[in-house]
Amino acid sequence: MAAQPTIFGEQLPSINSVAVAATLTWGALLRPVIWGSFYHGVRAFLGTYVRRDEKSCERNWKNFQRTVYSSIAEVGLSVAFVPARYLAAMHCTRLLIDFANPSFSDALAVVDRFNAGTFMAFAQHAFLSSVDEEWNMDFFVFQLPSIALTIGKLIARRRKIGAAKCRTKRVLGMLFLQVVLRAFTGSFTVQLPQSEGDLITALIAISLEGLTSKYLIYHTWPFLE
């Protein structure tokens, strides 16, 4: 692919889109495992040795499995149908880490192989028609597989435990919020924050998106014990 100018007028490197997509897929699969291991590991430790909860390890192991399996299913389904747009949009957090803390990003890159220059070239290509359109439909289209997966899991859960226990309206409301937040945060992959205020806004949106995703994972999980 020919080099594309960035939004700052600089030249982006030429890339092999397939190779970059493979690297980003690796990162997308790896990060839920790393984050889930850390988050649920800490909770299990505190629950077991601070709160003296004998079932803390078992509960957090099950929650870890939910997080990892749901994330892997979403990545796999999305990469199968909308690989470029999904991988570009869902690496917003990783790009902002590189933008805000290059040293920490370099350490992470040893494991996830992320490179900001090649990623931005990939993202510009994925959302080529969207650079000057803040709410271009491209930022919603990439979410269709994950929306279908979430609704499918919700339907399966309703059949398993009954509609009354599924909080269907709340789940659908959180799904709508997730769609809006992902569309908003995805736009930062082609338009980096221009000020400290923009960066804070992006971080808040990313945090909220993470919370909604966690809620949806836990409340649509169909494989109940």
KAFENWO-V442419 format. One record per residue. BURIAL is + if it has 24 or more other ideal C-beta (glycine too) atoms within 12 Angstrom, else -. Layout:
burial=BURIAL
burial=BURIAL
This chain:
burial=-
burial=-
burial=-
burial=+
burial=-
burial=-
burial=-
burial=-
burial=-
burial=-
burial=-
burial=+
burial=-
burial=-
burial=+
burial=-
burial=+
burial=-
burial=-
burial=+
burial=+
burial=-
burial=+
burial=+
burial=+
burial=-
burial=+
burial=+
burial=+
burial=+
burial=+
burial=+
burial=+
burial=-
burial=+
burial=+
burial=-
burial=-
burial=-
burial=+
burial=-
burial=-
burial=+
burial=+
burial=-
burial=-
burial=-
burial=-
burial=-
burial=-
burial=-
burial=-
burial=-
burial=-
burial=-
burial=-
burial=-
burial=-
burial=-
burial=+
burial=-
burial=+
burial=+
burial=+
burial=+
burial=+
burial=+
burial=+
burial=+
burial=+
burial=+
burial=+
burial=+
burial=+
burial=+
burial=-
burial=+
burial=+
burial=+
burial=-
burial=-
burial=+
burial=+
burial=+
burial=+
burial=+
burial=+
burial=+
burial=+
burial=+
burial=+
burial=+
burial=+
burial=+
burial=+
burial=+
burial=+
burial=+
burial=+
burial=-
burial=-
burial=-
burial=-
burial=-
burial=+
burial=-
burial=-
burial=+
burial=+
burial=-
burial=-
burial=+
burial=+
burial=+
burial=+
burial=+
burial=-
burial=+
burial=+
burial=+
burial=+
burial=+
burial=+
burial=+
burial=+
burial=+
burial=+
burial=-
burial=-
burial=+
burial=+
burial=-
burial=-
burial=-
burial=-
burial=-
burial=-
burial=+
burial=+
burial=+
burial=+
burial=+
burial=+
burial=+
burial=+
burial=+
burial=+
burial=-
burial=+
burial=+
burial=+
burial=-
burial=+
burial=+
burial=-
burial=-
burial=+
burial=-
burial=-
burial=-
burial=-
burial=-
burial=-
burial=-
burial=-
burial=+
burial=-
burial=-
burial=-
burial=-
burial=+
burial=+
burial=-
burial=+
burial=+
burial=-
burial=-
burial=+
burial=+
burial=-
burial=+
burial=+
burial=+
burial=+
burial=+
burial=+
burial=+
burial=+
burial=+
burial=+
burial=+
burial=+
burial=+
burial=-
burial=-
burial=-
burial=-
burial=-
burial=-
burial=-
burial=-
burial=+
burial=+
burial=-
burial=+
burial=+
burial=-
burial=-
burial=+
burial=+
burial=-
burial=+
burial=+
burial=+
burial=+
burial=+
burial=+
burial=+
burial=+
burial=+
burial=+
burial=+
burial=-
burial=-
burial=-
